[in-house]
Amino acid sequence: MLRPWLMLVVFLGVTDFSGRAATSKKIIVCFGDSITAGYGLDAQKSYPAALERQLADRGYRYEVKNQGVSGNTSKDAVARVGSVIALHPDVVLVEFGGNDGLRGIAPAITRTNLDEVLTRLQAAHIQVLLVGITLPPNYGEDYIKAFDANFRDLAAKHHVPLKAMLYDGIYTQPGTIQADGIHPTAKGSELIAEHLMAQLQPMLHK
């Protein structure tokens, strides 16, 4: 006959040190602004939802949590990163900066905020994929150059993989961007998820 404590283990399932059941799906968090949130789309047409489906098709057992909030800046990322850490994710995709740029926030401020976010995630032993974006030409060459450099420099400093431009190979394809010229359509979301695989898959386990 099983001892009471062993019966409890069998009933509840073996747990790992993070408190999650060993048989449960591992967690990926997409942490970002309106692009991550899926602005203008049904929840299942956002790129995090597309990412979960595409990972499952490839044999990866991960739950993808969408922690995107429309309008968020890198300052908001600092304020929210604790709630992301509390989810005990295995991987976090960090996608911030676009709203900083559109508001003309000094790139040095964005860099400091994102640096803190990455530092706190890594201190919690969470893998990070940094996701960048760029700005329209009318923001000026010098500003854009400093803005773009933030992502490259932070990826190098923290030794994390980088998707330098979220819309790389997507923005010019018909039907991928909404009429506002900023946010992806359902088709765009699927392509974003597909294009993130090159950086994400080496971080995962089947």
ROMARGU-608218 format. One line per 10 residues: number of its first residue (from 1); their letters; for each residue x, y, z of N, C-alpha, C. Coordinates in steps of 0.02 Angstrom, whole numbers, plus 50000, padded with zeros to 5 digits. Layout:
N
NUM) a) X/Y/Z/X/Y/Z/X/Y/Z; ...
END
This chain:
206
1) mlrpwlmlvv) 50042/49940/50000/50000/50000/50000/50044/50062/50000; 50026/50113/49961/50064/50174/49957/50059/50213/50022; 50116/50240/50043/50115/50284/50100/50077/50348/50083; 50048/50382/50134/50008/50442/50120/50043/50495/50079; 50108/50508/50096/50143/50560/50059/50154/50542/49987; 50165/50476/49974/50176/50454/49906/50111/50456/49867; 50056/50440/49900/49991/50445/49867/49977/50517/49846; 49997/50565/49888/49986/50635/49873/50026/50656/49811; 50089/50631/49807/50131/50646/49750/50100/50618/49686; 50076/50556/49689/50045/50525/49631/49983/50563/49609
11) flgvtdfsgr) 49944/50586/49659/49882/50620/49643/49894/50689/49612; 49942/50726/49640/49954/50795/49618/50000/50799/49558; 50042/50749/49549/50093/50753/49497/50158/50781/49525; 50213/50754/49501/50278/50777/49524/50287/50850/49503; 50313/50891/49548/50325/50961/49532/50398/50976/49529; 50417/51026/49488/50487/51048/49486/50496/51104/49537; 50557/51131/49540/50573/51180/49592/50541/51248/49578; 50513/51259/49520/50478/51322/49505/50407/51319/49530; 50384/51260/49553/50316/51253/49577/50268/51230/49523; 50290/51224/49461/50246/51200/49407/50248/51125/49404
21) aatskkiivc) 50193/51095/49385/50192/51023/49376/50240/51003/49321; 50276/50948/49332/50327/50928/49283/50296/50910/49216; 50232/50891/49217/50200/50872/49154/50167/50932/49119; 50167/50989/49151/50134/51047/49121/50177/51077/49066; 50146/51118/49025/50184/51152/48972/50231/51204/49002; 50288/51212/48970/50332/51266/48989/50303/51331/48961; 50328/51386/48986/50297/51451/48970/50344/51496/48932; 50318/51526/48880/50351/51581/48845/50307/51643/48855; 50337/51698/48873/50300/51761/48880/50321/51809/48825; 50272/51835/48789/50284/51889/48741/50267/51954/48777
31) fgdsitagyg) 50318/51992/48792/50313/52051/48836/50325/52113/48793; 50273/52153/48783/50282/52209/48737/50225/52259/48737; 50219/52294/48681/50170/52347/48674/50112/52324/48630; 50083/52370/48592/50023/52354/48553/50035/52303/48498; 50097/52300/48472/50112/52251/48420/50106/52181/48449; 50132/52172/48510/50126/52108/48544/50054/52095/48565; 50021/52146/48590/49952/52139/48614/49905/52117/48559; 49921/52134/48497/49877/52118/48441/49823/52170/48431; 49845/52233/48435/49799/52289/48426/49758/52282/48362; 49692/52290/48368/49648/52287/48311/49630/52217/48288
41) ldaqksypaa) 49653/52166/48325/49642/52097/48305/49607/52058/48360; 49574/52004/48342/49552/51955/48392/49613/51926/48426; 49605/51905/48489/49662/51880/48528/49698/51823/48492; 49662/51780/48459/49692/51722/48427/49726/51739/48361; 49725/51802/48341/49759/51823/48280/49820/51866/48295; 49838/51873/48359/49899/51908/48378/49960/51864/48362; 50019/51893/48361/50077/51851/48345/50094/51802/48402; 50083/51819/48466/50095/51768/48518/50051/51706/48509; 49988/51716/48490/49943/51659/48478/49967/51619/48419; 49989/51653/48366/50016/51618/48307/50079/51580/48326
51) lerqladrgy) 50120/51609/48370/50182/51577/48391/50167/51512/48428; 50118/51511/48471/50101/51450/48507/50078/51395/48459; 50038/51413/48410/50014/51364/48361/50072/51337/48319; 50116/51381/48298/50171/51359/48256/50222/51317/48295; 50231/51332/48357/50276/51291/48399/50246/51221/48408; 50181/51217/48419/50148/51152/48427/50155/51111/48364; 50149/51144/48307/50157/51109/48243/50227/51080/48235; 50275/51112/48268/50345/51089/48263/50363/51042/48320; 50315/51025/48362/50327/50976/48414/50351/51005/48480; 50342/51070/48490/50363/51102/48552/50302/51112/48597
61) ryevknqgvs) 50308/51089/48659/50253/51093/48707/50263/51155/48751; 50242/51212/48726/50249/51275/48763/50183/51312/48763; 50168/51344/48819/50112/51391/48822/50140/51462/48812; 50112/51499/48766/50135/51567/48752/50086/51616/48783; 50110/51655/48830/50068/51704/48864/50080/51773/48834; 50026/51806/48818/50029/51872/48788/50027/51925/48843; 50083/51958/48853/50088/52012/48902/50103/52078/48866; 50067/52090/48812/50073/52152/48775/50019/52201/48797; 50037/52264/48804/49990/52317/48824/49998/52375/48776; 49944/52394/48744/49947/52449/48695/49969/52514/48729
71) gntskdavar) 50013/52550/48694/50038/52614/48719/50097/52610/48766; 50117/52551/48785/50171/52544/48833/50238/52569/48804; 50276/52602/48846/50344/52622/48830/50393/52579/48870; 50457/52592/48861/50507/52554/48899/50501/52568/48974; 50477/52628/48992/50465/52643/49063/50412/52597/49092; 50359/52585/49053/50307/52539/49075/50334/52467/49080; 50381/52450/49037/50411/52384/49040/50446/52373/49107; 50481/52425/49130/50515/52420/49195/50463/52410/49250; 50407/52445/49246/50355/52440/49297/50322/52372/49297; 50320/52339/49240/50283/52276/49234/50325/52213/49236
81) vgsvialhpd) 50390/52220/49233/50432/52161/49226/50425/52113/49285; 50411/52139/49344/50402/52096/49402/50344/52048/49393; 50290/52071/49362/50232/52027/49351/50248/51973/49299; 50293/51989/49253/50315/51938/49205/50358/51885/49238; 50403/51907/49280/50446/51860/49317/50404/51814/49360; 50350/51840/49387/50306/51800/49431/50271/51743/49395; 50270/51746/49328/50240/51692/49289/50288/51632/49282; 50349/51639/49304/50401/51587/49299/50410/51562/49228; 50420/51608/49181/50429/51585/49111/50498/51556/49099; 50503/51515/49048/50568/51489/49027/50602/51538/48979
91) vvlvefggnd) 50561/51572/48939/50587/51621/48890/50541/51681/48889; 50570/51741/48883/50532/51802/48875/50555/51838/48811; 50509/51854/48768/50523/51896/48710/50509/51968/48731; 50559/52010/48728/50552/52080/48750/50545/52125/48689; 50487/52155/48681/50472/52196/48622/50447/52265/48644; 50493/52310/48656/50476/52379/48676/50521/52427/48638; 50500/52490/48637/50541/52542/48607/50505/52581/48554; 50458/52550/48520/50422/52585/48466/50386/52647/48490; 50352/52642/48547/50317/52700/48573/50365/52753/48600; 50422/52731/48625/50473/52780/48645/50494/52822/48585
101) glrgiapait) 50507/52788/48530/50529/52822/48470/50477/52869/48442; 50415/52845/48439/50361/52886/48412/50349/52948/48454; 50365/52945/48518/50357/53002/48563/50420/53045/48568; 50472/53025/48533/50533/53064/48534/50572/53060/48598; 50563/53006/48637/50600/52998/48699/50674/52987/48682; 50717/53016/48721/50789/53010/48709/50810/52937/48708; 50846/52914/48657/50868/52844/48654/50905/52821/48716; 50941/52866/48748/50978/52846/48809/50930/52825/48865; 50872/52856/48868/50822/52838/48918/50793/52769/48903; 50777/52758/48839/50753/52693/48818/50804/52639/48834
111) rtnldevltr) 50866/52653/48819/50919/52604/48832/50924/52587/48906; 50922/52638/48949/50926/52626/49021/50868/52583/49045; 50808/52597/49021/50750/52558/49042/50754/52486/49018; 50771/52476/48955/50776/52407/48929/50833/52369/48963; 50886/52404/48978/50942/52373/49014/50918/52345/49081; 50877/52384/49116/50851/52361/49180/50806/52301/49172; 50764/52302/49121/50719/52246/49108/50759/52182/49095; 50808/52186/49052/50849/52126/49036/50887/52103/49097; 50914/52150/49136/50951/52132/49196/50908/52094/49245; 50848/52117/49256/50803/52085/49304/50780/52016/49279
121) lqaahiqvll) 50766/52010/49215/50747/51945/49188/50803/51894/49195; 50864/51915/49178/50921/51870/49182/50938/51853/49254; 50928/51900/49300/50940/51885/49371/50892/51832/49396; 50834/51827/49364/50785/51775/49381/50797/51711/49341; 50853/51707/49305/50873/51648/49266/50822/51632/49211; 50799/51685/49178/50752/51678/49123/50788/51694/49058; 50779/51652/49008/50808/51666/48942/50771/51723/48909; 50808/51764/48872/50778/51823/48840/50793/51824/48766; 50742/51839/48727/50750/51855/48656/50730/51928/48648; 50777/51970/48629/50763/52041/48621/50738/52054/48550
131) vgitlppnyg) 50682/52090/48546/50650/52104/48481/50652/52179/48469; 50682/52200/48414/50689/52270/48398/50642/52292/48343; 50642/52357/48333/50602/52388/48279/50638/52452/48260; 50621/52481/48203/50651/52544/48184/50596/52596/48173; 50615/52656/48150/50569/52712/48144/50567/52738/48073; 50514/52775/48055/50510/52805/47988/50566/52855/47977; 50586/52867/47915/50642/52912/47899/50633/52983/47925; 50570/53006/47933/50560/53075/47953/50581/53090/48025; 50601/53038/48062/50626/53050/48130/50698/53073/48131; 50730/53072/48074/50798/53098/48069/50850/53044/48075
141) edyikafdan) 50902/53050/48034/50954/52999/48031/50989/52988/48098; 51006/53041/48132/51043/53035/48195/51002/53001/48249; 50939/53021/48254/50894/52991/48304/50884/52917/48290; 50870/52901/48227/50858/52831/48209/50920/52788/48221; 50978/52816/48205/51040/52779/48215/51050/52762/48289; 51039/52810/48333/51046/52798/48405/50992/52750/48430; 50932/52757/48403/50876/52714/48422/50891/52641/48404; 50912/52630/48342/50926/52562/48319/50985/52531/48357; 51034/52572/48374/51093/52547/48408/51077/52519/48477; 51023/52544/48508/51004/52519/48575/50996/52444/48575
151) frdlaakhhv) 50961/52418/48525/50946/52347/48524/51009/52306/48513; 51050/52327/48466/51113/52290/48453/51159/52292/48515; 51166/52350/48545/51211/52357/48602/51187/52318/48663; 51123/52319/48675/51096/52283/48733/51100/52208/48723; 51087/52185/48662/51094/52113/48648/51165/52090/48659; 51213/52131/48638/51284/52114/48648/51302/52116/48721; 51280/52166/48757/51296/52173/48828/51270/52114/48869; 51209/52094/48855/51177/52041/48894/51184/51972/48863; 51217/51968/48806/51229/51904/48773/51163/51867/48760; 51115/51903/48731/51051/51873/48714/51040/51878/48639
161) plkamlydgi) 51002/51831/48611/50987/51835/48539/50943/51895/48524; 50950/51920/48463/50914/51980/48442/50880/51969/48375; 50816/51987/48373/50780/51997/48310/50780/52072/48299; 50827/52097/48258/50841/52168/48256/50781/52209/48230; 50743/52181/48184/50686/52217/48156/50627/52169/48152; 50577/52180/48193/50520/52136/48198/50485/52125/48130; 50483/52179/48090/50448/52176/48026/50494/52159/47967; 50554/52137/47981/50601/52122/47927/50571/52070/47880; 50567/52087/47816/50539/52042/47766/50464/52037/47768; 50431/52078/47808/50359/52074/47816/50325/52138/47793
171) ytqpgtiqad) 50352/52194/47813/50319/52259/47803/50303/52272/47729; 50344/52249/47685/50334/52263/47614/50286/52214/47580; 50265/52163/47616/50220/52114/47586/50148/52137/47592; 50109/52132/47538/50040/52155/47539/49998/52117/47592; 49955/52155/47625/49908/52124/47671/49936/52106/47739; 49995/52130/47755/50026/52111/47819/50021/52165/47873; 50006/52227/47853/50003/52283/47899/49935/52316/47894; 49907/52335/47952/49842/52367/47953/49846/52437/47920; 49787/52466/47911/49783/52531/47877/49820/52587/47913; 49832/52578/47979/49868/52630/48017/49943/52631/48000
181) gihptakgse) 49966/52580/47963/50036/52578/47944/50083/52556/47998; 50057/52533/48055/50098/52516/48113/50088/52443/48135; 50025/52423/48141/50011/52358/48173/49999/52303/48122; 50020/52242/48140/50012/52186/48093/49940/52163/48087; 49923/52137/48028/49860/52102/48018/49868/52030/48043; 49816/51991/48036/49822/51920/48054/49876/51886/48012; 49878/51904/47948/49930/51876/47904/49999/51898/47928; 50005/51962/47946/50069/51987/47971/50090/51953/48035; 50042/51939/48079/50057/51905/48142/50085/51835/48129; 50055/51800/48082/50080/51733/48066/50152/51736/48041
191) liaehlmaql) 50167/51786/47999/50234/51792/47972/50284/51813/48026; 50263/51857/48072/50307/51876/48127/50327/51814/48167; 50277/51774/48185/50290/51713/48223/50338/51667/48185; 50326/51659/48121/50368/51616/48080/50440/51642/48078; 50448/51707/48071/50515/51736/48065/50552/51738/48131; 50517/51732/48188/50550/51730/48253/50580/51662/48268; 50560/51611/48230/50581/51543/48245/50657/51534/48243; 50691/51569/48197/50763/51560/48191/50800/51577/48255; 50777/51629/48290/50808/51648/48353/50780/51609/48412; 50716/51591/48408/50683/51560/48466/50696/51486/48473
201) qpmlhk) 50695/51449/48419/50700/51376/48425/50763/51352/48461; 50822/51382/48451/50880/51359/48489/50874/51367/48564; 50825/51406/48587/50816/51417/48658/50768/51368/48689; 50737/51326/48649/50683/51283/48671/50703/51209/48673; 50661/51169/48707/50672/51097/48711/50608/51061/48693; 50614/51008/48657/50556/50967/48640/50544/50915/48694
END
